[in-house]
Structures are given as structure tokens and as C-alpha cells.
Amino acid sequence: MTDPLGGATVAVLGFGNQGEAQALNLRDAGVAVIVGARPGGRGEARARAAGFEAFPLAEAARRAGVCAVLLPDEVTPGAWPAIAPALGDTVGLVFAHGFDLLYADLAFPARADVVLVSPTGPGRVLRELARRGEGLPAYLAVHRDGSGRAWELAEGYATGLGCHRARLWRTTVREETEVDLFGEQAVLCGGMNALVTAAFEVLVARGYSPEIAYLECVHQLKYLADLLHERGVAGLRQGISGTALYGDVTRGPRVVGAAARAGMEALLEEIRTGAFARAWAEEVARGRTTLDAAVARAANHPIEEARRRALGTGPGPDGSQGESRKALSKN
Ligand SMILES: NC(=O)c1ccc[n+]([C@@H]2O[C@H](COP(=O)([O-])OP(=O)(O)OC[C@H]3O[C@@H](n4cnc5c(N)ncnc54)[C@H](OP(=O)(O)O)[C@@H]3O)[C@@H](O)[C@H]2O)c1
């Protein structure tokens, strides 16, 4: 394959979920890749083990023509004052999420192209699809077009990731960021975790077995999510029983009713005004203490013990060891 970035050396800054997969895919596509990582960190060790030259972040930025900024969103603003002066003649900057482009006041070299190339899934999926000769769709956007060829950079970089084999969606930094945040808050993380936890609590409070409640309201979610992923909402409805279908259509909207919609509107407004980003930045500045405490409390929720017992890592509901999964899961 011809190098889709025309011979530029790419510095992948951050060798985590996205960084590792992107560095490997780019290298397979014939791109010269170096890695920026903090000295002594896990990412640096993994990058070297995978055969990459690894440097401190600023040094990697200094050596590259294109920098892919793949640090956690909440880390980049604090790391930027050290990276920015090293960018020098770096002509291209690639971000995988628009969060810091929209909300953080990052300084860029005057002539740099700054683009968004956001794969629509985790790094391991991006990597696995590329290994199979397939691709993961990606969102592309241009934040700054210093050269007049920023779209070429975005498309070349996405081609290096293998995403061109699926589909490249042109969007804006604002749309990618706001929809991504809304999706993870309303559905994929926040909405889903709140929904299954509330359903579990309702059943257990009425005296039902926690293990059965777990299997029904949490564990089986995967089978339906797979169906949704493969066939969409209408297709999922063709794959469930008549009783489940009647309950779905007549009862689902009562769970996600006017109050839930009002909640979604409110959190979308907080995303659009920047209130969510400010709250997150304040939490990071306080050392994430409120977040870490909430996560630690949730880790002790009875739903976790129910999972251990239901899936055979502890005694099953009937006292048996390890048999509960087979005995209780209907699918
Ligand atoms: N995760 C996804 O599925 C996904 C999907 C699409 C887009 N994105 C976007 O991709 C970007 C990267 O996210 P990610 O999930 O790949 O991040 P991540 O897995 O959390 O990886 C972070 C990397 O950054 C390094 N790092 C963390 N704190 C650092 C610091 N203070 N100084 C220097 N290096 C530091 C870590 O190094 P050590 O190994 O040394 O700890 C690690 O290698 C984000 O913009 C994210 O929104 C993510």
C-alpha cells in the first residue's frame, strides 16, 4: 500500500486504547510511526515491546510531521503547554475526539492543519477489523485548515487506520463532540447503567432473587444489544416473542417517558453550553475525588455480588457451585 500520508512521520502521543491500535494500523499501512509516552509508563513499555521508538511527548512531537493526540481528553489541556512549543514545523495535528478542540483553549502553530479523525469504536475493534482487511467507520472534521489541504490530511490518516474500507463521514467538531457526549451519557454508559441498576433494585426490593434479577435485567442485555447492532430496532422486534413485543411497544415508552426525555434535553443543554465540560474540568482539578468516591460506592452495590453469584464465580442461588449460569440463563 502507498503511504497515505505522503512520507510524513507520525508521532502517536499516548499509547492507550486508541494510540496502540492506531500506531499498529498506521505502521501496517506503510506509515513511519514513532510514539510519545511518559517515561517509565505502561504505554512506553508496550510501545517498545511492539517495536516502536518511544520518546517523551514533546520530543516525539518535535520529531514528527504529523502528531496524533491520543491522550485522555482530561489530560491533554494540562500536557499541552509542554507539547505546543515542540510542534515547530509540525504541519498536521490529528485528534480522535473533538472534546479538547471544542472546550479547551489549545494553542496551535499558525500554519498547522488540525483535524478530527474519530473511529466509531474502541481501539481493539479498530485493530481487529484492520487485521481482517476490513475497516471501522470514522467521523472526519476539519478544525483548522492552515494549508488548504486539511481534508486530505484527515482522509489520508483515516486511510492509514483502514477506516476508508468502511465509510468516512464528514462532520464538524461540534457535531461529533456533542453527539458523542450525549450518546454516552443518555444511552451507552449513563443511561444503560442507570436503567439496569434501577430495574435490579425494583425487583430485589419486591423480594425477587438478586441472581435472577441480575440475569434477566443485566446479563441478557448483550443478546438483545447484538440483535440491535445487527438488525436495528425493527429487526430486533422480529426476533423476540409476541409477548415480549407487546410489552416492548406498550410498556417501554412508559419507562422512558416524559421525565426521561426532559432529563435528556437537560443534559444535552449542559453539553451544548459547555457546562458539562466545565464541571468535568473542575472535577479533574479537584483530583477526581467525587468521581472516584461514587465509583467506589457503586462497586459495592449488591448488583456486583449478584453477578458473582449468578455467573458461577460463587455459589449459585440454589447453593450449587459454578452451575448457575447454565441453569438459569434462558438464552
Ligand atoms: N477509548 C475509545 O474507545 C475511544 C474511541 C474514540 C475516540 N477516543 C478518543 O481517543 C483519545 C484517547 O483516548 P484513549 O481511550 O485511547 O485513552 P487511554 O486509553 O486512557 O490512553 C491514554 C494514554 O495516555 C497516557 N497518559 C495518561 N495520562 C498521561 C499523562 N498525564 N501524561 C502523559 N501520558 C499520559 C497513558 O500512558 P500510560 O500508559 O503511561 O499510563 C496512555 O498510554 C481521546 O481523545 C478519546 O476521546 C477514544
The ligand as a Gaussian input file, in Angstrom:
#p B3LYP/6-31G(d) Opt

LIG

0 1
 N      -11.455000       4.656000      24.056000
 C      -12.202000       4.702000      22.954000
 O      -12.915000       3.751000      22.626000
 C      -12.162000       5.919000      22.060000
 C      -12.891000       5.907000      20.861000
 C      -12.799000       7.010000      20.008000
 C      -12.036000       8.096000      20.385000
 N      -11.366000       8.086000      21.584000
 C      -10.534000       9.240000      21.912000
 O       -9.172000       8.848000      21.799000
 C       -8.376000       9.663000      22.672000
 C       -7.520000       8.759000      23.540000
 O       -8.386000       8.030000      24.398000
 P       -7.993000       6.570000      24.910000
 O       -9.250000       5.959000      25.417000
 O       -7.175000       5.855000      23.887000
 O       -7.037000       6.947000      26.130000
 P       -6.373000       5.913000      27.177000
 O       -6.580000       4.505000      26.778000
 O       -6.815000       6.336000      28.519000
 O       -4.821000       6.114000      26.918000
 C       -4.178000       7.102000      27.433000
 C       -2.688000       7.057000      27.156000
 O       -2.279000       8.328000      27.577000
 C       -1.255000       8.202000      28.531000
 N       -1.381000       9.180000      29.609000
 C       -2.342000       9.257000      30.567000
 N       -2.100000      10.289000      31.387000
 C       -0.961000      10.852000      30.937000
 C       -0.180000      11.967000      31.357000
 N       -0.545000      12.711000      32.415000
 N        0.934000      12.257000      30.673000
 C        1.318000      11.505000      29.621000
 N        0.637000      10.449000      29.162000
 C       -0.486000      10.146000      29.822000
 C       -1.340000       6.803000      29.093000
 O        0.001000       6.489000      29.384000
 P        0.480000       5.375000      30.432000
 O        0.354000       4.103000      29.665000
 O        1.867000       5.767000      30.746000
 O       -0.458000       5.439000      31.612000
 C       -1.953000       6.002000      27.954000
 O       -0.951000       5.440000      27.145000
 C       -9.366000      10.534000      23.450000
 O       -9.482000      11.764000      22.793000
 C      -10.668000       9.754000      23.344000
 O      -11.820000      10.573000      23.486000
 C      -11.393000       7.022000      22.413000

